[in-house]
């Protein structure tokens, strides 16, 4: 069974560092696993602040439908998010609130990053609550990246590839297990 993972790169800031980690995960999944993947970059969508959920939009814009379909077709999601002032970016909250059924029951791994020493861990309570409210199946394994600007190059190359790959393998294994379990439950 071939499983498809959407990697959601959530920062839209110029000069963002978290996207480096998204690039790393895309390379890792393509080269080290049997999974297909899709790097969904919120910066490329340039979404406005949504006033309503997709299911209640009378005439949803084409980019919104395109984004929703990319999330819908994924068997699992990896959310790559920076920590901004102890929370996660508004761009991520915007798309969490936009979708409903597309999120429900979706196995999701969280990858948090910061330029400081905590690796984005401070954003977890608020992000977890928002995802749980949507019915997202958040896997328990976490991947925190401290000093992201030192840990990953602009092209996604890790400074310590062996450690990065080892940590990634643990998160991906749990995500794959959850995706396979969900598929079996649906049969």
MDAnalysis code that builds the backbone (N, CA, C; Angstrom):
import MDAnalysis as mda
import numpy as np

u = mda.Universe.empty(561, n_residues=187, atom_resindex=np.repeat(np.arange(187), 3), trajectory=True)
u.add_TopologyAttr("name", ["N", "CA", "C"] * 187)
u.add_TopologyAttr("resid", np.arange(1, 188))
u.add_TopologyAttr("resname", ["UNK", "UNK", "UNK", "UNK", "UNK", "UNK", "UNK", "UNK", "UNK", "UNK", "UNK", "UNK", "UNK", "UNK", "UNK", "UNK", "UNK", "UNK", "UNK", "UNK", "UNK", "UNK", "UNK", "UNK", "UNK", "UNK", "UNK", "UNK", "UNK", "UNK", "UNK", "UNK", "UNK", "UNK", "UNK", "UNK", "UNK", "UNK", "UNK", "UNK", "UNK", "UNK", "UNK", "UNK", "UNK", "UNK", "UNK", "UNK", "UNK", "UNK", "UNK", "UNK", "UNK", "UNK", "UNK", "UNK", "UNK", "UNK", "UNK", "UNK", "UNK", "UNK", "UNK", "UNK", "UNK", "UNK", "UNK", "UNK", "UNK", "UNK", "UNK", "UNK", "UNK", "UNK", "UNK", "UNK", "UNK", "UNK", "UNK", "UNK", "UNK", "UNK", "UNK", "UNK", "UNK", "UNK", "UNK", "UNK", "UNK", "UNK", "UNK", "UNK", "UNK", "UNK", "UNK", "UNK", "UNK", "UNK", "UNK", "UNK", "UNK", "UNK", "UNK", "UNK", "UNK", "UNK", "UNK", "UNK", "UNK", "UNK", "UNK", "UNK", "UNK", "UNK", "UNK", "UNK", "UNK", "UNK", "UNK", "UNK", "UNK", "UNK", "UNK", "UNK", "UNK", "UNK", "UNK", "UNK", "UNK", "UNK", "UNK", "UNK", "UNK", "UNK", "UNK", "UNK", "UNK", "UNK", "UNK", "UNK", "UNK", "UNK", "UNK", "UNK", "UNK", "UNK", "UNK", "UNK", "UNK", "UNK", "UNK", "UNK", "UNK", "UNK", "UNK", "UNK", "UNK", "UNK", "UNK", "UNK", "UNK", "UNK", "UNK", "UNK", "UNK", "UNK", "UNK", "UNK", "UNK", "UNK", "UNK", "UNK", "UNK", "UNK", "UNK", "UNK", "UNK", "UNK", "UNK", "UNK", "UNK", "UNK", "UNK", "UNK", "UNK", "UNK", "UNK"])
u.atoms.positions = np.array([
    [0.840, -1.163, 0.000],
    [0.000, 0.000, 0.000],
    [0.895, 1.239, 0.000],
    [0.675, 2.131, -0.980],
    [1.443, 3.364, -1.054],
    [0.678, 4.465, -0.321],
    [1.337, 5.081, 0.630],
    [0.712, 6.140, 1.411],
    [1.280, 7.493, 1.012],
    [0.417, 8.496, 1.094],
    [0.794, 9.845, 0.683],
    [0.766, 10.774, 1.891],
    [1.833, 11.549, 2.069],
    [1.962, 12.479, 3.189],
    [2.020, 13.906, 2.654],
    [1.235, 14.773, 3.255],
    [1.330, 16.203, 2.971],
    [2.215, 16.828, 4.039],
    [3.227, 17.557, 3.600],
    [4.110, 18.289, 4.508],
    [3.658, 19.739, 4.436],
    [3.143, 20.248, 5.527],
    [2.594, 21.596, 5.558],
    [3.616, 22.569, 6.137],
    [4.192, 23.395, 5.269],
    [5.147, 24.420, 5.683],
    [4.342, 25.681, 5.964],
    [4.295, 26.084, 7.248],
    [3.287, 27.064, 7.660],
    [3.752, 28.506, 7.780],
    [5.034, 28.763, 7.794],
    [5.495, 30.142, 7.923],
    [5.401, 30.857, 6.590],
    [4.949, 32.090, 6.646],
    [4.863, 32.899, 5.422],
    [5.777, 34.113, 5.487],
    [6.600, 34.199, 6.529],
    [7.526, 35.323, 6.693],
    [8.638, 35.306, 5.642],
    [9.092, 36.470, 5.209],
    [10.298, 36.511, 4.388],
    [11.479, 36.005, 5.225],
    [12.374, 35.264, 4.616],
    [13.552, 34.766, 5.313],
    [13.252, 33.705, 6.354],
    [12.128, 33.074, 6.264],
    [11.715, 32.050, 7.241],
    [12.724, 30.914, 7.313],
    [12.877, 30.368, 8.508],
    [13.804, 29.256, 8.724],
    [13.100, 27.908, 8.774],
    [11.843, 27.892, 9.163],
    [11.146, 26.614, 9.316],
    [10.980, 25.888, 7.986],
    [10.917, 26.627, 6.888],
    [10.764, 25.983, 5.578],
    [11.955, 25.075, 5.258],
    [13.115, 25.405, 5.833],
    [14.292, 24.548, 5.660],
    [13.982, 23.126, 6.142],
    [13.257, 23.036, 7.247],
    [12.918, 21.736, 7.823],
    [11.886, 21.030, 6.942],
    [10.986, 21.779, 6.358],
    [10.040, 21.198, 5.400],
    [10.759, 20.590, 4.204],
    [11.759, 21.311, 3.693],
    [12.556, 20.786, 2.578],
    [13.294, 19.512, 2.991],
    [13.844, 19.511, 4.200],
    [14.527, 18.317, 4.701],
    [13.565, 17.126, 4.729],
    [12.381, 17.306, 5.301],
    [11.426, 16.198, 5.393],
    [11.009, 15.708, 4.011],
    [10.835, 16.607, 3.060],
    [10.491, 16.197, 1.693],
    [11.593, 15.316, 1.113],
    [12.849, 15.757, 1.244],
    [13.974, 14.952, 0.743],
    [14.033, 13.602, 1.463],
    [13.885, 13.628, 2.764],
    [13.959, 12.393, 3.544],
    [12.877, 11.404, 3.096],
    [11.640, 11.857, 3.012],
    [10.542, 10.954, 2.633],
    [10.736, 10.395, 1.230],
    [11.198, 11.222, 0.308],
    [11.404, 10.770, -1.065],
    [12.559, 9.782, -1.184],
    [13.594, 9.970, -0.377],
    [14.796, 9.152, -0.514],
    [14.851, 7.958, 0.440],
    [14.203, 8.056, 1.602],
    [14.368, 7.027, 2.632],
    [13.131, 6.173, 2.899],
    [12.009, 6.489, 2.262],
    [10.785, 5.754, 2.575],
    [10.056, 5.333, 1.295],
    [8.996, 4.583, 1.474],
    [8.123, 4.174, 0.371],
    [6.960, 5.153, 0.196],
    [6.977, 6.235, 0.957],
    [5.886, 7.202, 0.948],
    [6.024, 8.189, -0.204],
    [4.889, 8.623, -0.735],
    [4.908, 9.773, -1.637],
    [4.603, 10.995, -0.779],
    [5.057, 12.151, -1.234],
    [4.827, 13.340, -0.409],
    [4.592, 14.562, -1.270],
    [4.020, 15.560, -0.617],
    [3.650, 16.807, -1.244],
    [3.986, 17.905, -0.249],
    [4.910, 18.792, -0.600],
    [5.253, 19.912, 0.267],
    [4.294, 21.057, -0.048],
    [3.391, 21.332, 0.887],
    [2.407, 22.398, 0.729],
    [2.941, 23.632, 1.447],
    [3.277, 24.640, 0.689],
    [3.885, 25.856, 1.219],
    [2.825, 26.953, 1.311],
    [2.438, 27.318, 2.538],
    [1.416, 28.353, 2.702],
    [1.859, 29.697, 2.138],
    [3.159, 29.939, 2.092],
    [3.645, 31.194, 1.521],
    [3.246, 31.310, 0.053],
    [3.238, 30.199, -0.664],
    [2.892, 30.207, -2.083],
    [1.417, 30.533, -2.324],
    [0.553, 30.238, -1.345],
    [-0.878, 30.494, -1.513],
    [-1.256, 31.952, -1.264],
    [-0.538, 32.639, -0.390],
    [-0.852, 34.027, -0.088],
    [-2.335, 34.208, 0.264],
    [-2.843, 33.348, 1.150],
    [-4.251, 33.394, 1.542],
    [-4.575, 34.660, 2.328],
    [-5.797, 35.153, 2.148],
    [-6.275, 36.220, 3.035],
    [-6.681, 35.593, 4.373],
    [-7.065, 36.412, 5.324],
    [-7.666, 35.883, 6.546],
    [-9.070, 35.428, 6.158],
    [-9.391, 34.174, 6.441],
    [-10.693, 33.644, 6.051],
    [-11.776, 34.092, 7.017],
    [-12.896, 34.501, 6.456],
    [-14.043, 34.922, 7.263],
    [-14.966, 33.758, 7.573],
    [-14.815, 32.666, 6.836],
    [-15.727, 31.539, 6.990],
    [-15.014, 30.246, 6.631],
    [-15.523, 29.153, 7.177],
    [-14.989, 27.835, 6.838],
    [-15.356, 27.470, 5.403],
    [-14.542, 26.634, 4.798],
    [-14.742, 26.230, 3.411],
    [-16.144, 25.672, 3.194],
    [-16.598, 24.814, 4.090],
    [-17.895, 24.164, 3.877],
    [-19.063, 25.151, 3.891],
    [-18.834, 26.369, 4.373],
    [-19.889, 27.383, 4.394],
    [-19.689, 28.484, 3.357],
    [-18.616, 28.378, 2.568],
    [-18.376, 29.377, 1.521],
    [-19.291, 29.098, 0.342],
    [-19.973, 30.133, -0.117],
    [-20.870, 29.985, -1.257],
    [-20.098, 29.750, -2.555],
    [-19.047, 30.531, -2.754],
    [-18.212, 30.418, -3.954],
    [-16.741, 30.439, -3.540],
    [-16.221, 29.292, -3.068],
    [-14.830, 29.284, -2.603],
    [-13.852, 29.552, -3.743],
    [-12.826, 30.338, -3.476],
    [-11.810, 30.594, -4.499],
    [-11.076, 29.309, -4.883],
    [-10.626, 29.248, -6.110],
    [-9.935, 28.066, -6.627],
    [-8.717, 27.679, -5.781],
    [-7.885, 28.630, -5.336],
    [-6.746, 28.227, -4.489],
    [-7.179, 27.540, -3.186],
    [-8.291, 27.939, -2.635],
    [-8.799, 27.306, -1.415],
    [-9.187, 25.857, -1.709],
    [-9.894, 25.642, -2.815],
    [-10.283, 24.282, -3.200],
    [-9.051, 23.422, -3.486],
    [-8.040, 24.009, -4.126],
    [-6.802, 23.298, -4.434],
    [-6.098, 22.881, -3.149],
    [-5.981, 23.812, -2.206],
    [-5.359, 23.515, -0.926],
    [-6.129, 22.415, -0.197],
    [-7.433, 22.547, -0.122],
    [-8.263, 21.556, 0.577],
    [-8.104, 20.169, -0.040],
    [-8.019, 20.096, -1.354],
    [-7.855, 18.797, -2.020],
    [-6.495, 18.184, -1.698],
    [-5.467, 18.991, -1.615],
    [-4.137, 18.475, -1.277],
    [-4.131, 17.893, 0.136],
    [-4.802, 18.547, 1.060],
    [-4.896, 18.035, 2.426],
    [-5.781, 16.787, 2.454],
    [-6.897, 16.825, 1.745],
    [-7.854, 15.708, 1.736],
    [-7.217, 14.420, 1.211],
    [-6.423, 14.519, 0.167],
    [-5.889, 13.294, -0.448],
    [-4.718, 12.682, 0.315],
    [-4.188, 13.407, 1.272],
    [-3.076, 12.889, 2.077],
    [-3.588, 11.884, 3.109],
    [-2.854, 10.791, 3.254],
    [-3.175, 9.810, 4.298],
    [-2.702, 10.312, 5.651],
    [-1.719, 11.206, 5.648],
    [-1.187, 11.789, 6.873],
    [-0.546, 13.130, 6.583],
    [-0.317, 13.879, 7.642],
    [0.234, 15.225, 7.495],
    [1.389, 15.416, 8.462],
    [2.404, 16.110, 7.992],
    [3.466, 16.610, 8.860],
    [3.337, 18.124, 8.868],
    [3.080, 18.696, 10.021],
    [2.967, 20.143, 10.161],
    [4.321, 20.672, 10.631],
    [4.919, 21.537, 9.828],
    [6.186, 22.170, 10.178],
    [5.838, 23.596, 10.595],
    [6.026, 23.904, 11.871],
    [5.630, 25.236, 12.334],
    [6.684, 25.874, 13.222],
    [6.911, 27.163, 12.986],
    [7.807, 27.889, 13.880],
    [7.050, 28.335, 15.129],
    [7.818, 28.684, 16.122],
    [7.253, 29.303, 17.330],
    [7.421, 30.809, 17.200],
    [6.301, 31.505, 17.285],
    [6.312, 32.961, 17.274],
    [5.775, 33.437, 18.625],
    [6.624, 33.994, 19.450],
    [6.198, 34.552, 20.735],
    [5.415, 33.548, 21.576],
    [5.867, 32.317, 21.608],
    [5.236, 31.283, 22.424],
    [4.037, 30.628, 21.783],
    [3.695, 31.010, 20.565],
    [2.545, 30.425, 19.873],
    [2.913, 30.024, 18.461],
    [1.918, 29.603, 17.706],
    [2.157, 29.235, 16.311],
    [1.635, 30.344, 15.403],
    [2.069, 30.388, 14.147],
    [1.723, 31.515, 13.280],
    [0.244, 31.567, 12.903],
    [-0.224, 32.781, 12.679],
    [-1.614, 33.001, 12.272],
    [-1.928, 32.287, 10.958],
    [-0.926, 32.144, 10.095],
    [-1.146, 31.455, 8.815],
    [-1.585, 30.006, 9.035],
    [-1.063, 29.360, 10.078],
    [-1.473, 27.991, 10.386],
    [-2.871, 27.971, 10.994],
    [-3.136, 28.859, 11.933],
    [-4.478, 28.933, 12.538],
    [-5.525, 29.178, 11.459],
    [-5.198, 30.036, 10.498],
    [-6.091, 30.370, 9.402],
    [-6.536, 29.120, 8.631],
    [-5.593, 28.218, 8.305],
    [-5.970, 27.038, 7.522],
    [-6.530, 25.913, 8.396],
    [-6.187, 25.896, 9.681],
    [-6.837, 24.930, 10.573],
    [-8.323, 25.259, 10.637],
    [-8.638, 26.529, 10.816],
    [-10.037, 26.942, 10.913],
    [-10.771, 26.844, 9.581],
    [-10.065, 26.964, 8.479],
    [-10.679, 26.900, 7.144],
    [-11.293, 25.536, 6.865],
    [-10.569, 24.474, 7.214],
    [-10.991, 23.122, 6.856],
    [-11.714, 22.437, 8.006],
    [-12.518, 21.447, 7.674],
    [-13.227, 20.667, 8.692],
    [-13.030, 19.183, 8.436],
    [-13.805, 18.633, 7.510],
    [-13.732, 17.197, 7.226],
    [-12.347, 16.767, 6.751],
    [-11.644, 17.669, 6.092],
    [-10.306, 17.347, 5.589],
    [-9.342, 17.014, 6.727],
    [-9.554, 17.603, 7.897],
    [-8.689, 17.359, 9.066],
    [-9.132, 16.153, 9.882],
    [-10.421, 15.892, 9.924],
    [-10.991, 14.929, 10.868],
    [-10.359, 13.543, 10.752],
    [-9.780, 13.076, 11.856],
    [-9.187, 11.749, 11.916],
    [-7.873, 11.591, 11.182],
    [-7.346, 12.674, 10.638],
    [-6.114, 12.613, 9.834],
    [-4.898, 12.445, 10.744],
    [-4.136, 11.351, 10.606],
    [-2.897, 11.217, 11.374],
    [-1.945, 12.362, 11.033],
    [-1.458, 13.019, 12.084],
    [-0.658, 14.225, 11.900],
    [0.517, 14.239, 12.864],
    [1.694, 14.498, 12.323],
    [2.896, 14.653, 13.134],
    [3.259, 16.120, 13.222],
    [3.753, 16.531, 14.394],
    [4.099, 17.930, 14.603],
    [5.608, 18.112, 14.678],
    [6.088, 19.046, 13.883],
    [7.502, 19.417, 13.860],
    [7.552, 20.901, 14.197],
    [8.128, 21.226, 15.354],
    [8.171, 22.615, 15.796],
    [9.604, 23.108, 15.786],
    [9.769, 24.374, 15.419],
    [11.113, 24.936, 15.317],
    [11.167, 26.311, 15.958],
    [12.367, 26.676, 16.378],
    [12.607, 28.034, 16.855],
    [14.073, 28.367, 16.650],
    [14.360, 29.635, 16.697],
    [15.761, 30.058, 16.634],
    [16.379, 30.018, 18.022],
    [15.558, 29.822, 19.033],
    [16.027, 29.754, 20.412],
    [16.244, 28.331, 20.883],
    [16.394, 28.148, 22.192],
    [16.768, 26.842, 22.745],
    [15.623, 25.846, 22.950],
    [14.366, 26.262, 22.822],
    [13.261, 25.367, 23.177],
    [12.657, 24.612, 21.997],
    [13.081, 24.909, 20.813],
    [12.647, 24.143, 19.653],
    [11.162, 24.216, 19.364],
    [10.520, 25.276, 19.782],
    [9.098, 25.419, 19.487],
    [8.175, 24.719, 20.457],
    [8.699, 24.129, 21.510],
    [7.873, 23.364, 22.453],
    [6.798, 24.220, 23.116],
    [7.022, 25.530, 23.228],
    [6.059, 26.389, 23.912],
    [4.738, 26.537, 23.167],
    [4.730, 26.284, 21.867],
    [3.497, 26.434, 21.095],
    [2.582, 25.216, 21.180],
    [3.088, 24.110, 21.698],
    [2.315, 22.866, 21.676],
    [0.943, 22.934, 22.338],
    [0.787, 23.490, 23.530],
    [-0.559, 23.467, 24.131],
    [-1.632, 24.113, 23.257],
    [-1.339, 25.273, 22.704],
    [-2.357, 25.941, 21.888],
    [-2.586, 25.229, 20.558],
    [-1.527, 24.739, 19.931],
    [-1.686, 24.030, 18.657],
    [-2.421, 22.712, 18.855],
    [-2.042, 21.974, 19.869],
    [-2.724, 20.700, 20.127],
    [-4.213, 20.913, 20.361],
    [-4.554, 21.909, 21.141],
    [-5.965, 22.157, 21.414],
    [-6.724, 22.466, 20.125],
    [-6.172, 23.325, 19.271],
    [-6.839, 23.663, 18.000],
    [-7.020, 22.431, 17.117],
    [-5.988, 21.586, 17.041],
    [-6.088, 20.381, 16.210],
    [-7.057, 19.370, 16.802],
    [-7.027, 19.181, 18.105],
    [-7.954, 18.242, 18.744],
    [-9.404, 18.674, 18.528],
    [-9.653, 19.986, 18.575],
    [-11.012, 20.490, 18.344],
    [-11.500, 20.135, 16.945],
    [-10.592, 19.991, 16.010],
    [-10.942, 19.611, 14.641],
    [-10.980, 18.088, 14.457],
    [-10.671, 17.341, 15.508],
    [-10.694, 15.881, 15.403],
    [-9.469, 15.282, 14.756],
    [-8.364, 16.015, 14.754],
    [-7.122, 15.532, 14.143],
    [-6.493, 14.477, 15.054],
    [-5.977, 13.416, 14.442],
    [-5.278, 12.356, 15.162],
    [-3.809, 12.769, 15.236],
    [-3.426, 13.442, 16.302],
    [-2.051, 13.897, 16.467],
    [-1.235, 12.760, 17.077],
    [-0.190, 12.337, 16.367],
    [0.657, 11.268, 16.888],
    [1.447, 11.799, 18.075],
    [1.841, 10.908, 18.962],
    [2.494, 11.343, 20.199],
    [3.959, 11.709, 20.032],
    [4.620, 11.177, 19.026],
    [6.023, 11.509, 18.792],
    [6.127, 12.966, 18.355],
    [7.124, 13.662, 18.859],
    [7.342, 15.069, 18.510],
    [8.754, 15.256, 17.956],
    [8.894, 16.304, 17.175],
    [10.189, 16.635, 16.584],
    [10.404, 18.127, 16.800],
    [11.285, 18.477, 17.723],
    [11.587, 19.868, 18.032],
    [12.963, 20.223, 17.474],
    [13.059, 21.383, 16.850],
    [14.327, 21.850, 16.296],
    [14.687, 23.175, 16.949],
    [15.707, 23.138, 17.791],
    [16.252, 24.353, 18.401],
    [17.284, 24.955, 17.456],
    [17.427, 26.250, 17.521],
    [18.415, 26.959, 16.705],
    [18.375, 26.471, 15.256],
    [17.183, 26.529, 14.701],
    [16.922, 25.987, 13.369],
    [17.872, 26.555, 12.321],
    [18.229, 27.809, 12.433],
    [19.122, 28.451, 11.465],
    [20.524, 27.839, 11.471],
    [20.878, 27.164, 12.570],
    [22.152, 26.453, 12.638],
    [21.985, 24.966, 12.317],
    [20.827, 24.427, 12.613],
    [20.577, 22.986, 12.466],
    [20.319, 22.560, 11.024],
    [19.783, 23.481, 10.195],
    [19.457, 23.145, 8.806],
    [19.881, 24.276, 7.885],
    [20.479, 23.898, 6.754],
    [20.858, 24.882, 5.749],
    [19.638, 25.340, 4.967],
    [19.780, 26.407, 4.176],
    [18.662, 26.937, 3.401],
    [18.017, 25.922, 2.452],
    [18.790, 24.938, 2.007],
    [18.258, 23.915, 1.093],
    [17.697, 22.697, 1.832],
    [17.678, 22.761, 3.165],
    [17.152, 21.657, 3.965],
    [18.197, 20.656, 4.416],
    [19.458, 20.890, 4.121],
    [20.510, 19.974, 4.534],
    [20.766, 20.129, 6.033],
    [20.652, 19.019, 6.791],
    [20.899, 19.122, 8.229],
    [22.388, 19.219, 8.537],
    [22.710, 19.958, 9.598],
    [24.103, 20.067, 10.040],
    [24.601, 18.728, 10.565],
    [23.708, 17.965, 11.188],
    [24.036, 16.635, 11.719],
    [23.036, 15.645, 11.117],
    [23.357, 15.154, 9.931],
    [22.427, 14.301, 9.182],
    [22.083, 13.017, 9.925],
    [23.027, 12.386, 10.570],
    [22.764, 11.117, 11.259],
    [21.732, 11.295, 12.365],
    [21.884, 12.341, 13.163],
    [20.936, 12.590, 14.248],
    [19.574, 13.000, 13.697],
    [19.575, 13.877, 12.711],
    [18.306, 14.316, 12.110],
    [17.557, 13.121, 11.529],
    [18.250, 12.262, 10.796],
    [17.607, 11.093, 10.192],
    [17.078, 10.127, 11.248],
    [17.819, 9.947, 12.315],
    [17.381, 9.042, 13.386],
    [16.100, 9.571, 14.034],
    [16.064, 10.853, 14.331],
    [14.872, 11.451, 14.927],
    [13.700, 11.418, 13.950],
    [13.989, 11.660, 12.689],
    [12.941, 11.651, 11.666],
    [12.356, 10.266, 11.505],
    [13.210, 9.263, 11.525],
    [12.732, 7.887, 11.372],
    [11.726, 7.538, 12.465],
    [11.971, 7.974, 13.691],
    [11.061, 7.672, 14.796],
    [9.700, 8.335, 14.584],
    [9.690, 9.600, 14.170],
    [8.428, 10.296, 13.916],
    [7.696, 9.689, 12.732],
    [8.415, 9.436, 11.653],
    [7.795, 8.892, 10.448],
    [7.237, 7.484, 10.708],
    [7.958, 6.675, 11.476],
    [7.464, 5.325, 11.793],
    [6.128, 5.398, 12.522],
    [6.006, 6.310, 13.463],
    [4.742, 6.438, 14.184],
    [3.635, 6.991, 13.278],
    [3.977, 7.924, 12.418],
    [2.993, 8.463, 11.478],
    [2.518, 7.374, 10.519],
    [3.449, 6.585, 9.992],
    [3.088, 5.496, 9.080],
    [2.189, 4.480, 9.789],
    [2.537, 4.108, 11.010],
    [1.713, 3.168, 11.770],
    [0.281, 3.710, 11.899],
    [0.166, 4.980, 12.207],
    [-1.152, 5.599, 12.372],
    [-1.922, 5.656, 11.057],
    [-1.226, 5.968, 9.967],
    [-1.892, 6.001, 8.658],
    [-2.378, 4.616, 8.261],
    [-1.525, 3.603, 8.470],
    [-1.928, 2.228, 8.146],
    [-3.084, 1.774, 9.014],
    [-3.052, 2.127, 10.299],
    [-4.155, 1.761, 11.201],
    [-5.448, 2.422, 10.746],
    [-5.382, 3.663, 10.346],
    [-6.583, 4.363, 9.880],
    [-7.139, 3.699, 8.621],
    [-6.245, 3.332, 7.706],
    [-6.695, 2.653, 6.487],
    [-7.387, 1.339, 6.816],
    [-6.832, 0.572, 7.753],
    [-7.442, -0.706, 8.158],
    [-8.807, -0.481, 8.813],
    [-8.918, 0.564, 9.612],
    [-10.203, 0.873, 10.257],
    [-11.268, 1.249, 9.246],
    [-10.877, 1.821, 8.134],
    [-11.824, 2.235, 7.110],
    [-12.289, 1.071, 6.235],
    [-11.524, -0.050, 6.247],
    [-11.867, -1.188, 5.378],
    [-13.079, -1.928, 5.884],
])
